[in-house]
Amino acid sequence: MALLRFKVAPKKNPQTGEFAYHAVKDNYTTISDLKLLERIAANTAVPSGVIRAAVDAIFDTIMNFVLNGHSVQFGDFMNLRPALRCKLIDQGLDPNLPRINNVRSYGQLGSSNLRVMIRVTWRPPVRVLQKPENYDFRRVDV
């Protein structure tokens, strides 16, 4: 079972000025991509150079598909897909505005009109990581 360390931190309610106490995850170190590649190489007996080349190829391929509008399922890890957030402008207000079917022109009117976002959906094995019953919790005092 995994172990998560936490500490208790006061947080002030800006409306009432009262403090409430919340559990906050204790900071861990960030695992670098180099360290991750080393661990993968150690666990698979595949040379780290080959793993690095494979990771780069997978990343480039996923980026290419997403940039071309596809949804990409990456194993049991996640799904990535592009999504649009576009505030269309009423043409009745100004005849000089671009045509309604030209979405790209809305991006030229200002960044608040057109945004492309990448949505991530975690696959079931990753969603399991969000269940508290999979963890032991230990309070650390500061």
N, CA, C and O atoms as CSV, one atom per row, in Angstrom:
chain,resi,resn,atom,element,x,y,z
A,1,MET,N,N,0.848,-1.174,0.000
A,1,MET,CA,C,0.000,0.000,0.000
A,1,MET,C,C,0.898,1.242,0.000
A,1,MET,O,O,1.937,1.263,0.659
A,2,ALA,N,N,0.500,2.244,-0.722
A,2,ALA,CA,C,1.277,3.479,-0.835
A,2,ALA,C,C,1.147,4.321,0.438
A,2,ALA,O,O,0.170,4.207,1.179
A,3,LEU,N,N,2.132,5.150,0.668
A,3,LEU,CA,C,2.134,6.021,1.840
A,3,LEU,C,C,2.159,7.468,1.379
A,3,LEU,O,O,3.010,7.858,0.579
A,4,LEU,N,N,1.227,8.257,1.882
A,4,LEU,CA,C,1.224,9.692,1.637
A,4,LEU,C,C,1.395,10.416,2.964
A,4,LEU,O,O,0.655,10.193,3.922
A,5,ARG,N,N,2.387,11.282,2.987
A,5,ARG,CA,C,2.599,12.096,4.189
A,5,ARG,C,C,1.831,13.401,4.023
A,5,ARG,O,O,1.764,13.967,2.931
A,6,PHE,N,N,1.256,13.864,5.122
A,6,PHE,CA,C,0.531,15.124,5.068
A,6,PHE,C,C,0.820,15.937,6.309
A,6,PHE,O,O,1.268,15.413,7.329
A,7,LYS,N,N,0.558,17.225,6.205
A,7,LYS,CA,C,0.639,18.112,7.358
A,7,LYS,C,C,-0.658,18.891,7.425
A,7,LYS,O,O,-1.402,18.978,6.448
A,8,VAL,N,N,-0.915,19.452,8.585
A,8,VAL,CA,C,-2.126,20.234,8.783
A,8,VAL,C,C,-1.777,21.700,8.619
A,8,VAL,O,O,-0.847,22.209,9.244
A,9,ALA,N,N,-2.544,22.373,7.762
A,9,ALA,CA,C,-2.265,23.781,7.480
A,9,ALA,C,C,-3.538,24.598,7.671
A,9,ALA,O,O,-4.619,24.187,7.248
A,10,PRO,N,N,-3.402,25.759,8.312
A,10,PRO,CA,C,-4.578,26.623,8.452
A,10,PRO,C,C,-4.827,27.398,7.154
A,10,PRO,O,O,-3.894,27.863,6.499
A,11,LYS,N,N,-6.081,27.519,6.811
A,11,LYS,CA,C,-6.463,28.330,5.658
A,11,LYS,C,C,-7.541,29.296,6.103
A,11,LYS,O,O,-8.518,28.921,6.751
A,12,LYS,N,N,-7.335,30.559,5.735
A,12,LYS,CA,C,-8.253,31.605,6.159
A,12,LYS,C,C,-9.388,31.759,5.154
A,12,LYS,O,O,-9.159,31.822,3.946
A,13,ASN,N,N,-10.605,31.819,5.665
A,13,ASN,CA,C,-11.770,32.092,4.843
A,13,ASN,C,C,-11.799,33.595,4.586
A,13,ASN,O,O,-11.940,34.360,5.540
A,14,PRO,N,N,-11.671,34.054,3.329
A,14,PRO,CA,C,-11.600,35.490,3.069
A,14,PRO,C,C,-12.882,36.247,3.404
A,14,PRO,O,O,-12.844,37.453,3.646
A,15,GLN,N,N,-14.005,35.551,3.419
A,15,GLN,CA,C,-15.274,36.223,3.713
A,15,GLN,C,C,-15.489,36.412,5.201
A,15,GLN,O,O,-15.934,37.475,5.634
A,16,THR,N,N,-15.175,35.383,5.996
A,16,THR,CA,C,-15.441,35.469,7.430
A,16,THR,C,C,-14.198,35.801,8.242
A,16,THR,O,O,-14.308,36.262,9.378
A,17,GLY,N,N,-13.023,35.572,7.677
A,17,GLY,CA,C,-11.786,35.806,8.416
A,17,GLY,C,C,-11.428,34.680,9.364
A,17,GLY,O,O,-10.398,34.741,10.034
A,18,GLU,N,N,-12.267,33.647,9.432
A,18,GLU,CA,C,-12.003,32.512,10.322
A,18,GLU,C,C,-11.059,31.524,9.642
A,18,GLU,O,O,-10.989,31.437,8.417
A,19,PHE,N,N,-10.341,30.787,10.477
A,19,PHE,CA,C,-9.408,29.782,9.966
A,19,PHE,C,C,-10.033,28.398,10.053
A,19,PHE,O,O,-10.727,28.067,11.014
A,20,ALA,N,N,-9.771,27.606,9.036
A,20,ALA,CA,C,-10.133,26.191,9.041
A,20,ALA,C,C,-8.848,25.428,8.777
A,20,ALA,O,O,-7.946,25.935,8.110
A,21,TYR,N,N,-8.760,24.228,9.290
A,21,TYR,CA,C,-7.547,23.429,9.144
A,21,TYR,C,C,-7.778,22.321,8.127
A,21,TYR,O,O,-8.788,21.619,8.165
A,22,HIS,N,N,-6.813,22.179,7.211
A,22,HIS,CA,C,-6.919,21.220,6.118
A,22,HIS,C,C,-5.670,20.354,6.062
A,22,HIS,O,O,-4.576,20.782,6.430
A,23,ALA,N,N,-5.861,19.125,5.591
A,23,ALA,CA,C,-4.717,18.254,5.345
A,23,ALA,C,C,-4.105,18.650,4.004
A,23,ALA,O,O,-4.809,18.777,3.002
A,24,VAL,N,N,-2.780,18.844,3.995
A,24,VAL,CA,C,-2.054,19.220,2.788
A,24,VAL,C,C,-0.940,18.213,2.599
A,24,VAL,O,O,-0.191,17.925,3.532
A,25,LYS,N,N,-0.827,17.666,1.368
A,25,LYS,CA,C,0.214,16.682,1.095
A,25,LYS,C,C,1.590,17.283,1.324
A,25,LYS,O,O,1.884,18.390,0.874
A,26,ASP,N,N,2.414,16.545,2.022
A,26,ASP,CA,C,3.788,16.965,2.255
A,26,ASP,C,C,4.535,16.902,0.924
A,26,ASP,O,O,4.297,16.007,0.114
A,27,ASN,N,N,5.432,17.849,0.706
A,27,ASN,CA,C,6.165,17.896,-0.563
A,27,ASN,C,C,7.130,16.725,-0.691
A,27,ASN,O,O,7.858,16.386,0.243
A,28,TYR,N,N,7.116,16.126,-1.858
A,28,TYR,CA,C,8.054,15.086,-2.220
A,28,TYR,C,C,8.959,15.678,-3.292
A,28,TYR,O,O,8.721,16.789,-3.766
A,29,THR,N,N,9.981,14.948,-3.667
A,29,THR,CA,C,10.832,15.428,-4.745
A,29,THR,C,C,10.154,15.146,-6.080
A,29,THR,O,O,9.289,14.276,-6.171
A,30,THR,N,N,10.541,15.871,-7.096
A,30,THR,CA,C,10.060,15.634,-8.449
A,30,THR,C,C,11.033,14.689,-9.136
A,30,THR,O,O,12.243,14.912,-9.131
A,31,ILE,N,N,10.492,13.636,-9.723
A,31,ILE,CA,C,11.317,12.674,-10.442
A,31,ILE,C,C,11.566,13.241,-11.838
A,31,ILE,O,O,10.619,13.479,-12.587
A,32,SER,N,N,12.812,13.456,-12.186
A,32,SER,CA,C,13.151,14.012,-13.495
A,32,SER,C,C,12.960,12.956,-14.579
A,32,SER,O,O,12.865,11.762,-14.293
A,33,ASP,N,N,12.906,13.414,-15.822
A,33,ASP,CA,C,12.765,12.458,-16.917
A,33,ASP,C,C,13.998,11.571,-17.026
A,33,ASP,O,O,13.892,10.407,-17.411
A,34,LEU,N,N,15.156,12.107,-16.693
A,34,LEU,CA,C,16.384,11.302,-16.723
A,34,LEU,C,C,16.320,10.168,-15.700
A,34,LEU,O,O,16.677,9.031,-16.005
A,35,LYS,N,N,15.862,10.482,-14.483
A,35,LYS,CA,C,15.728,9.467,-13.439
A,35,LYS,C,C,14.679,8.422,-13.832
A,35,LYS,O,O,14.859,7.229,-13.588
A,36,LEU,N,N,13.590,8.878,-14.440
A,36,LEU,CA,C,12.546,7.957,-14.884
A,36,LEU,C,C,13.090,7.005,-15.944
A,36,LEU,O,O,12.820,5.805,-15.901
A,37,LEU,N,N,13.856,7.539,-16.896
A,37,LEU,CA,C,14.452,6.687,-17.933
A,37,LEU,C,C,15.436,5.689,-17.332
A,37,LEU,O,O,15.501,4.541,-17.771
A,38,GLU,N,N,16.193,6.117,-16.340
A,38,GLU,CA,C,17.128,5.200,-15.671
A,38,GLU,C,C,16.376,4.048,-15.008
A,38,GLU,O,O,16.797,2.895,-15.101
A,39,ARG,N,N,15.256,4.361,-14.334
A,39,ARG,CA,C,14.479,3.320,-13.653
A,39,ARG,C,C,13.841,2.370,-14.663
A,39,ARG,O,O,13.793,1.161,-14.433
A,40,ILE,N,N,13.353,2.907,-15.780
A,40,ILE,CA,C,12.769,2.045,-16.808
A,40,ILE,C,C,13.839,1.117,-17.368
A,40,ILE,O,O,13.592,-0.071,-17.572
A,41,ALA,N,N,15.024,1.659,-17.614
A,41,ALA,CA,C,16.126,0.836,-18.134
A,41,ALA,C,C,16.497,-0.253,-17.128
A,41,ALA,O,O,16.744,-1.395,-17.517
A,42,ALA,N,N,16.538,0.090,-15.842
A,42,ALA,CA,C,16.890,-0.895,-14.816
A,42,ALA,C,C,15.822,-1.983,-14.692
A,42,ALA,O,O,16.145,-3.142,-14.430
A,43,ASN,N,N,14.554,-1.615,-14.878
A,43,ASN,CA,C,13.463,-2.578,-14.724
A,43,ASN,C,C,13.234,-3.440,-15.957
A,43,ASN,O,O,12.576,-4.477,-15.867
A,44,THR,N,N,13.763,-3.033,-17.110
A,44,THR,CA,C,13.476,-3.772,-18.339
A,44,THR,C,C,14.711,-4.357,-19.011
A,44,THR,O,O,14.580,-5.165,-19.930
A,45,ALA,N,N,15.880,-3.977,-18.586
A,45,ALA,CA,C,17.138,-4.385,-19.219
A,45,ALA,C,C,17.240,-3.884,-20.655
A,45,ALA,O,O,17.988,-4.445,-21.454
A,46,VAL,N,N,16.497,-2.837,-20.988
A,46,VAL,CA,C,16.597,-2.183,-22.297
A,46,VAL,C,C,17.523,-0.987,-22.114
A,46,VAL,O,O,17.359,-0.242,-21.147
A,47,PRO,N,N,18.484,-0.775,-22.999
A,47,PRO,CA,C,19.404,0.356,-22.851
A,47,PRO,C,C,18.659,1.692,-22.803
A,47,PRO,O,O,17.666,1.892,-23.502
A,48,SER,N,N,19.158,2.596,-21.965
A,48,SER,CA,C,18.475,3.882,-21.772
A,48,SER,C,C,18.411,4.692,-23.062
A,48,SER,O,O,17.460,5.451,-23.254
A,49,GLY,N,N,19.398,4.555,-23.958
A,49,GLY,CA,C,19.348,5.258,-25.237
A,49,GLY,C,C,18.186,4.809,-26.100
A,49,GLY,O,O,17.557,5.618,-26.781
A,50,VAL,N,N,17.902,3.515,-26.069
A,50,VAL,CA,C,16.775,2.973,-26.826
A,50,VAL,C,C,15.463,3.471,-26.221
A,50,VAL,O,O,14.527,3.821,-26.940
A,51,ILE,N,N,15.412,3.496,-24.892
A,51,ILE,CA,C,14.205,3.980,-24.218
A,51,ILE,C,C,13.980,5.448,-24.537
A,51,ILE,O,O,12.851,5.854,-24.811
A,52,ARG,N,N,15.043,6.252,-24.507
A,52,ARG,CA,C,14.936,7.676,-24.826
A,52,ARG,C,C,14.422,7.871,-26.252
A,52,ARG,O,O,13.558,8.715,-26.491
A,53,ALA,N,N,14.947,7.099,-27.192
A,53,ALA,CA,C,14.496,7.201,-28.582
A,53,ALA,C,C,13.019,6.807,-28.704
A,53,ALA,O,O,12.265,7.447,-29.436
A,54,ALA,N,N,12.611,5.761,-27.993
A,54,ALA,CA,C,11.217,5.317,-28.030
A,54,ALA,C,C,10.295,6.373,-27.424
A,54,ALA,O,O,9.236,6.662,-27.981
A,55,VAL,N,N,10.688,6.946,-26.293
A,55,VAL,CA,C,9.880,7.982,-25.641
A,55,VAL,C,C,9.734,9.194,-26.562
A,55,VAL,O,O,8.639,9.736,-26.708
A,56,ASP,N,N,10.831,9.616,-27.178
A,56,ASP,CA,C,10.773,10.750,-28.106
A,56,ASP,C,C,9.858,10.453,-29.292
A,56,ASP,O,O,9.080,11.313,-29.707
A,57,ALA,N,N,9.946,9.237,-29.840
A,57,ALA,CA,C,9.102,8.861,-30.975
A,57,ALA,C,C,7.633,8.812,-30.573
A,57,ALA,O,O,6.770,9.258,-31.330
A,58,ILE,N,N,7.338,8.274,-29.390
A,58,ILE,CA,C,5.956,8.222,-28.903
A,58,ILE,C,C,5.413,9.631,-28.714
A,58,ILE,O,O,4.291,9.927,-29.125
A,59,PHE,N,N,6.202,10.500,-28.096
A,59,PHE,CA,C,5.778,11.885,-27.869
A,59,PHE,C,C,5.498,12.592,-29.189
A,59,PHE,O,O,4.452,13.221,-29.348
A,60,ASP,N,N,6.423,12.494,-30.131
A,60,ASP,CA,C,6.244,13.151,-31.433
A,60,ASP,C,C,5.013,12.627,-32.162
A,60,ASP,O,O,4.283,13.404,-32.777
A,61,THR,N,N,4.776,11.326,-32.099
A,61,THR,CA,C,3.624,10.729,-32.770
A,61,THR,C,C,2.320,11.196,-32.138
A,61,THR,O,O,1.380,11.555,-32.848
A,62,ILE,N,N,2.255,11.195,-30.806
A,62,ILE,CA,C,1.053,11.664,-30.111
A,62,ILE,C,C,0.793,13.130,-30.444
A,62,ILE,O,O,-0.341,13.507,-30.740
A,63,MET,N,N,1.832,13.956,-30.397
A,63,MET,CA,C,1.675,15.381,-30.719
A,63,MET,C,C,1.150,15.566,-32.139
A,63,MET,O,O,0.275,16.399,-32.373
A,64,ASN,N,N,1.674,14.800,-33.079
A,64,ASN,CA,C,1.241,14.905,-34.470
A,64,ASN,C,C,-0.242,14.576,-34.606
A,64,ASN,O,O,-0.977,15.302,-35.274
A,65,PHE,N,N,-0.688,13.489,-33.980
A,65,PHE,CA,C,-2.097,13.118,-34.064
A,65,PHE,C,C,-2.987,14.167,-33.410
A,65,PHE,O,O,-4.012,14.546,-33.977
A,66,VAL,N,N,-2.609,14.641,-32.221
A,66,VAL,CA,C,-3.426,15.639,-31.512
A,66,VAL,C,C,-3.489,16.939,-32.316
A,66,VAL,O,O,-4.552,17.552,-32.421
A,67,LEU,N,N,-2.358,17.360,-32.880
A,67,LEU,CA,C,-2.336,18.586,-33.684
A,67,LEU,C,C,-3.181,18.463,-34.946
A,67,LEU,O,O,-3.575,19.474,-35.528
A,68,ASN,N,N,-3.460,17.245,-35.371
A,68,ASN,CA,C,-4.320,17.031,-36.523
A,68,ASN,C,C,-5.766,16.741,-36.120
A,68,ASN,O,O,-6.567,16.303,-36.946
A,69,GLY,N,N,-6.097,16.986,-34.855
A,69,GLY,CA,C,-7.476,16.905,-34.392
A,69,GLY,C,C,-7.935,15.557,-33.889
A,69,GLY,O,O,-9.111,15.394,-33.564
A,70,HIS,N,N,-7.037,14.578,-33.816
A,70,HIS,CA,C,-7.428,13.237,-33.367
A,70,HIS,C,C,-7.426,13.140,-31.837
A,70,HIS,O,O,-6.708,13.869,-31.153
A,71,SER,N,N,-8.239,12.231,-31.325
A,71,SER,CA,C,-8.141,11.822,-29.928
A,71,SER,C,C,-7.175,10.651,-29.886
A,71,SER,O,O,-7.236,9.761,-30.734
A,72,VAL,N,N,-6.289,10.649,-28.910
A,72,VAL,CA,C,-5.258,9.613,-28.825
A,72,VAL,C,C,-5.377,8.902,-27.485
A,72,VAL,O,O,-5.362,9.532,-26.427
A,73,GLN,N,N,-5.495,7.576,-27.546
A,73,GLN,CA,C,-5.468,6.763,-26.335
A,73,GLN,C,C,-4.047,6.278,-26.152
A,73,GLN,O,O,-3.496,5.604,-27.022
A,74,PHE,N,N,-3.455,6.620,-25.023
A,74,PHE,CA,C,-2.084,6.221,-24.728
A,74,PHE,C,C,-2.117,5.087,-23.713
A,74,PHE,O,O,-2.027,5.302,-22.504
A,75,GLY,N,N,-2.249,3.871,-24.242
A,75,GLY,CA,C,-2.285,2.670,-23.396
A,75,GLY,C,C,-3.346,2.763,-22.322
A,75,GLY,O,O,-4.445,3.264,-22.558
A,76,ASP,N,N,-3.009,2.277,-21.141
A,76,ASP,CA,C,-3.908,2.358,-19.994
A,76,ASP,C,C,-3.603,3.589,-19.150
A,76,ASP,O,O,-3.951,3.642,-17.970
A,77,PHE,N,N,-2.955,4.573,-19.754
A,77,PHE,CA,C,-2.541,5.765,-19.013
A,77,PHE,C,C,-3.545,6.906,-19.172
A,77,PHE,O,O,-4.096,7.387,-18.182
A,78,MET,N,N,-3.785,7.342,-20.412
A,78,MET,CA,C,-4.666,8.493,-20.605
A,78,MET,C,C,-5.139,8.591,-22.044
A,78,MET,O,O,-4.611,7.934,-22.942
A,79,ASN,N,N,-6.155,9.435,-22.241
A,79,ASN,CA,C,-6.608,9.850,-23.560
A,79,ASN,C,C,-6.340,11.351,-23.668
A,79,ASN,O,O,-6.591,12.099,-22.724
A,80,LEU,N,N,-5.836,11.781,-24.807
A,80,LEU,CA,C,-5.624,13.201,-25.092
A,80,LEU,C,C,-6.476,13.586,-26.287
A,80,LEU,O,O,-6.582,12.831,-27.253
A,81,ARG,N,N,-7.083,14.764,-26.220
A,81,ARG,CA,C,-7.865,15.233,-27.357
A,81,ARG,C,C,-7.898,16.754,-27.361
A,81,ARG,O,O,-7.945,17.383,-26.304
A,82,PRO,N,N,-7.873,17.347,-28.559
A,82,PRO,CA,C,-7.998,18.803,-28.631
A,82,PRO,C,C,-9.464,19.213,-28.504
A,82,PRO,O,O,-10.364,18.485,-28.923
A,83,ALA,N,N,-9.685,20.370,-27.930
A,83,ALA,CA,C,-11.044,20.909,-27.800
A,83,ALA,C,C,-10.996,22.405,-28.080
A,83,ALA,O,O,-9.996,23.067,-27.805
A,84,LEU,N,N,-12.080,22.926,-28.628
A,84,LEU,CA,C,-12.179,24.355,-28.920
A,84,LEU,C,C,-13.041,25.049,-27.886
A,84,LEU,O,O,-14.052,24.518,-27.426
A,85,ARG,N,N,-12.622,26.226,-27.541
A,85,ARG,CA,C,-13.460,27.109,-26.739
A,85,ARG,C,C,-13.537,28.401,-27.543
A,85,ARG,O,O,-12.557,29.139,-27.648
A,86,CYS,N,N,-14.690,28.659,-28.097
A,86,CYS,CA,C,-14.816,29.764,-29.030
A,86,CYS,C,C,-16.084,30.537,-28.715
A,86,CYS,O,O,-17.180,29.976,-28.715
A,87,LYS,N,N,-15.932,31.819,-28.449
A,87,LYS,CA,C,-17.064,32.700,-28.234
A,87,LYS,C,C,-17.420,33.314,-29.584
A,87,LYS,O,O,-16.701,34.179,-30.085
A,88,LEU,N,N,-18.528,32.869,-30.170
A,88,LEU,CA,C,-18.912,33.393,-31.474
A,88,LEU,C,C,-19.548,34.762,-31.301
A,88,LEU,O,O,-20.223,35.028,-30.306
A,89,ILE,N,N,-19.326,35.616,-32.272
A,89,ILE,CA,C,-19.805,36.987,-32.210
A,89,ILE,C,C,-21.040,37.106,-33.093
A,89,ILE,O,O,-21.069,36.583,-34.207
A,90,ASP,N,N,-22.047,37.790,-32.593
A,90,ASP,CA,C,-23.290,37.970,-33.340
A,90,ASP,C,C,-23.038,38.860,-34.547
A,90,ASP,O,O,-22.627,40.011,-34.401
A,91,GLN,N,N,-23.287,38.322,-35.750
A,91,GLN,CA,C,-23.048,39.084,-36.981
A,91,GLN,C,C,-24.018,40.226,-37.148
A,91,GLN,O,O,-23.739,41.171,-37.885
A,92,GLY,N,N,-25.152,40.159,-36.478
A,92,GLY,CA,C,-26.142,41.218,-36.624
A,92,GLY,C,C,-25.661,42.548,-36.055
A,92,GLY,O,O,-26.176,43.600,-36.432
A,93,LEU,N,N,-24.689,42.517,-35.161
A,93,LEU,CA,C,-24.214,43.749,-34.533
A,93,LEU,C,C,-23.301,44.555,-35.444
A,93,LEU,O,O,-23.364,45.784,-35.445
A,94,ASP,N,N,-22.463,43.892,-36.212
A,94,ASP,CA,C,-21.481,44.604,-37.037
A,94,ASP,C,C,-21.277,43.841,-38.345
A,94,ASP,O,O,-20.777,42.716,-38.325
A,95,PRO,N,N,-21.651,44.428,-39.472
A,95,PRO,CA,C,-21.489,43.726,-40.753
A,95,PRO,C,C,-20.036,43.560,-41.168
A,95,PRO,O,O,-19.752,42.786,-42.082
A,96,ASN,N,N,-19.106,44.260,-40.528
A,96,ASN,CA,C,-17.688,44.153,-40.872
A,96,ASN,C,C,-17.005,42.957,-40.207
A,96,ASN,O,O,-15.847,42.658,-40.498
A,97,LEU,N,N,-17.726,42.278,-39.316
A,97,LEU,CA,C,-17.139,41.123,-38.647
A,97,LEU,C,C,-16.993,39.970,-39.628
A,97,LEU,O,O,-17.731,39.898,-40.611
A,98,PRO,N,N,-16.040,39.054,-39.370
A,98,PRO,CA,C,-15.840,37.920,-40.278
A,98,PRO,C,C,-17.060,37.009,-40.307
A,98,PRO,O,O,-17.904,37.032,-39.411
A,99,ARG,N,N,-17.124,36.210,-41.361
A,99,ARG,CA,C,-18.254,35.294,-41.497
A,99,ARG,C,C,-18.266,34.280,-40.353
A,99,ARG,O,O,-17.219,33.904,-39.827
A,100,ILE,N,N,-19.465,33.850,-39.981
A,100,ILE,CA,C,-19.657,32.966,-38.831
A,100,ILE,C,C,-18.982,31.606,-39.016
A,100,ILE,O,O,-18.635,30.967,-38.023
A,101,ASN,N,N,-18.781,31.138,-40.265
A,101,ASN,CA,C,-18.192,29.820,-40.472
A,101,ASN,C,C,-16.663,29.876,-40.522
A,101,ASN,O,O,-16.031,28.835,-40.704
A,102,ASN,N,N,-16.061,31.026,-40.370
A,102,ASN,CA,C,-14.612,31.148,-40.373
A,102,ASN,C,C,-14.116,31.253,-38.928
A,102,ASN,O,O,-13.891,32.352,-38.421
A,103,VAL,N,N,-13.951,30.110,-38.277
A,103,VAL,CA,C,-13.584,30.096,-36.860
A,103,VAL,C,C,-12.208,30.703,-36.639
A,103,VAL,O,O,-12.012,31.398,-35.642
A,104,ARG,N,N,-11.249,30.470,-37.525
A,104,ARG,CA,C,-9.897,30.982,-37.339
A,104,ARG,C,C,-9.896,32.511,-37.190
A,104,ARG,O,O,-9.097,33.054,-36.428
A,105,SER,N,N,-10.775,33.196,-37.902
A,105,SER,CA,C,-10.777,34.658,-37.839
A,105,SER,C,C,-11.149,35.154,-36.448
A,105,SER,O,O,-10.777,36.267,-36.077
A,106,TYR,N,N,-11.871,34.359,-35.673
A,106,TYR,CA,C,-12.205,34.788,-34.317
A,106,TYR,C,C,-10.960,34.838,-33.440
A,106,TYR,O,O,-10.870,35.669,-32.536
A,107,GLY,N,N,-10.001,33.956,-33.701
A,107,GLY,CA,C,-8.746,34.004,-32.967
A,107,GLY,C,C,-7.976,35.271,-33.255
A,107,GLY,O,O,-7.242,35.755,-32.394
A,108,GLN,N,N,-8.129,35.828,-34.466
A,108,GLN,CA,C,-7.440,37.061,-34.812
A,108,GLN,C,C,-8.090,38.276,-34.159
A,108,GLN,O,O,-7.468,39.334,-34.063
A,109,LEU,N,N,-9.333,38.133,-33.711
A,109,LEU,CA,C,-10.015,39.246,-33.056
A,109,LEU,C,C,-9.560,39.426,-31.620
A,109,LEU,O,O,-9.745,40.499,-31.047
A,110,GLY,N,N,-8.976,38.408,-31.032
A,110,GLY,CA,C,-8.512,38.497,-29.652
A,110,GLY,C,C,-8.464,37.137,-29.012
A,110,GLY,O,O,-9.230,36.244,-29.376
A,111,SER,N,N,-7.572,36.973,-28.063
A,111,SER,CA,C,-7.373,35.660,-27.459
A,111,SER,C,C,-8.575,35.194,-26.654
A,111,SER,O,O,-8.707,33.996,-26.402
A,112,SER,N,N,-9.453,36.097,-26.243
A,112,SER,CA,C,-10.609,35.667,-25.454
A,112,SER,C,C,-11.677,35.015,-26.325
A,112,SER,O,O,-12.591,34.380,-25.799
A,113,ASN,N,N,-11.582,35.158,-27.641
A,113,ASN,CA,C,-12.606,34.609,-28.524
A,113,ASN,C,C,-12.360,33.163,-28.922
A,113,ASN,O,O,-13.313,32.400,-29.082
A,114,LEU,N,N,-11.102,32.771,-29.086
A,114,LEU,CA,C,-10.807,31.414,-29.559
A,114,LEU,C,C,-9.656,30.843,-28.757
A,114,LEU,O,O,-8.589,31.449,-28.656
A,115,ARG,N,N,-9.885,29.669,-28.187
A,115,ARG,CA,C,-8.820,28.966,-27.467
A,115,ARG,C,C,-8.868,27.502,-27.837
A,115,ARG,O,O,-9.941,26.912,-27.962
A,116,VAL,N,N,-7.699,26.924,-28.011
A,116,VAL,CA,C,-7.594,25.484,-28.210
A,116,VAL,C,C,-7.028,24.912,-26.920
A,116,VAL,O,O,-5.982,25.352,-26.443
A,117,MET,N,N,-7.720,23.933,-26.360
A,117,MET,CA,C,-7.289,23.295,-25.120
A,117,MET,C,C,-7.059,21.812,-25.383
A,117,MET,O,O,-7.691,21.223,-26.260
A,118,ILE,N,N,-6.175,21.229,-24.637
A,118,ILE,CA,C,-5.952,19.787,-24.716
A,118,ILE,C,C,-6.597,19.168,-23.487
A,118,ILE,O,O,-6.213,19.460,-22.354
A,119,ARG,N,N,-7.564,18.324,-23.720
A,119,ARG,CA,C,-8.281,17.639,-22.637
A,119,ARG,C,C,-7.600,16.299,-22.363
A,119,ARG,O,O,-7.154,15.611,-23.282
A,120,VAL,N,N,-7.531,15.952,-21.096
A,120,VAL,CA,C,-6.950,14.682,-20.675
A,120,VAL,C,C,-8.008,13.907,-19.907
A,120,VAL,O,O,-8.646,14.442,-19.001
A,121,THR,N,N,-8.189,12.650,-20.273
A,121,THR,CA,C,-9.053,11.747,-19.531
A,121,THR,C,C,-8.178,10.602,-19.044
A,121,THR,O,O,-7.562,9.900,-19.846
A,122,TRP,N,N,-8.124,10.415,-17.738
A,122,TRP,CA,C,-7.302,9.349,-17.182
A,122,TRP,C,C,-7.997,8.016,-17.381
A,122,TRP,O,O,-9.213,7.918,-17.214
A,123,ARG,N,N,-7.252,7.006,-17.732
A,123,ARG,CA,C,-7.766,5.662,-17.929
A,123,ARG,C,C,-7.984,5.003,-16.556
A,123,ARG,O,O,-7.438,5.476,-15.559
A,124,PRO,N,N,-8.772,3.921,-16.494
A,124,PRO,CA,C,-9.113,3.299,-15.207
A,124,PRO,C,C,-7.927,2.965,-14.294
A,124,PRO,O,O,-8.029,3.217,-13.094
A,125,PRO,N,N,-6.808,2.414,-14.786
A,125,PRO,CA,C,-5.717,2.130,-13.849
A,125,PRO,C,C,-5.156,3.377,-13.162
A,125,PRO,O,O,-4.662,3.296,-12.037
A,126,VAL,N,N,-5.229,4.516,-13.827
A,126,VAL,CA,C,-4.743,5.751,-13.208
A,126,VAL,C,C,-5.796,6.300,-12.249
A,126,VAL,O,O,-5.452,6.846,-11.200
A,127,ARG,N,N,-7.069,6.162,-12.597
A,127,ARG,CA,C,-8.131,6.642,-11.703
A,127,ARG,C,C,-8.115,5.896,-10.375
A,127,ARG,O,O,-8.544,6.437,-9.356
A,128,VAL,N,N,-7.626,4.663,-10.376
A,128,VAL,CA,C,-7.511,3.902,-9.130
A,128,VAL,C,C,-6.600,4.639,-8.140
A,128,VAL,O,O,-6.778,4.531,-6.927
A,129,LEU,N,N,-5.633,5.382,-8.662
A,129,LEU,CA,C,-4.710,6.122,-7.794
A,129,LEU,C,C,-5.411,7.202,-6.989
A,129,LEU,O,O,-4.847,7.701,-6.015
A,130,GLN,N,N,-6.626,7.575,-7.369
A,130,GLN,CA,C,-7.360,8.620,-6.665
A,130,GLN,C,C,-8.199,8.087,-5.510
A,130,GLN,O,O,-8.828,8.867,-4.795
A,131,LYS,N,N,-8.217,6.794,-5.321
A,131,LYS,CA,C,-9.029,6.221,-4.257
A,131,LYS,C,C,-8.247,6.210,-2.942
A,131,LYS,O,O,-7.164,5.630,-2.873
A,132,PRO,N,N,-8.781,6.841,-1.911
A,132,PRO,CA,C,-8.066,6.920,-0.631
A,132,PRO,C,C,-7.760,5.564,0.006
A,132,PRO,O,O,-6.802,5.440,0.769
A,133,GLU,N,N,-8.570,4.545,-0.304
A,133,GLU,CA,C,-8.333,3.234,0.312
A,133,GLU,C,C,-7.042,2.583,-0.177
A,133,GLU,O,O,-6.612,1.575,0.383
A,134,ASN,N,N,-6.420,3.142,-1.211
A,134,ASN,CA,C,-5.153,2.609,-1.707
A,134,ASN,C,C,-3.940,3.210,-1.007
A,134,ASN,O,O,-2.802,2.909,-1.369
A,135,TYR,N,N,-4.171,4.043,-0.024
A,135,TYR,CA,C,-3.077,4.752,0.649
A,135,TYR,C,C,-3.138,4.587,2.152
A,135,TYR,O,O,-4.207,4.430,2.742
A,136,ASP,N,N,-1.977,4.628,2.746
A,136,ASP,CA,C,-1.848,4.847,4.188
A,136,ASP,C,C,-1.444,6.311,4.337
A,136,ASP,O,O,-0.629,6.814,3.563
A,137,PHE,N,N,-2.005,6.986,5.317
A,137,PHE,CA,C,-1.700,8.396,5.522
A,137,PHE,C,C,-0.955,8.569,6.834
A,137,PHE,O,O,-1.321,7.984,7.854
A,138,ARG,N,N,0.081,9.371,6.796
A,138,ARG,CA,C,0.885,9.636,7.990
A,138,ARG,C,C,1.078,11.143,8.143
A,138,ARG,O,O,1.538,11.818,7.223
A,139,ARG,N,N,0.723,11.652,9.306
A,139,ARG,CA,C,0.884,13.088,9.564
A,139,ARG,C,C,2.323,13.371,9.942
A,139,ARG,O,O,2.907,12.671,10.769
A,140,VAL,N,N,2.890,14.396,9.334
A,140,VAL,CA,C,4.227,14.862,9.692
A,140,VAL,C,C,4.076,16.211,10.338
A,140,VAL,O,O,3.313,17.051,9.861
A,141,ASP,N,N,4.794,16.428,11.418
A,141,ASP,CA,C,4.735,17.728,12.094
A,141,ASP,C,C,5.884,18.581,11.646
A,141,ASP,O,O,7.012,18.116,11.486
A,142,VAL,N,N,5.578,19.827,11.448
A,142,VAL,CA,C,6.581,20.765,10.956
A,142,VAL,C,C,7.398,21.311,12.106
A,142,VAL,O,O,8.299,22.122,11.893
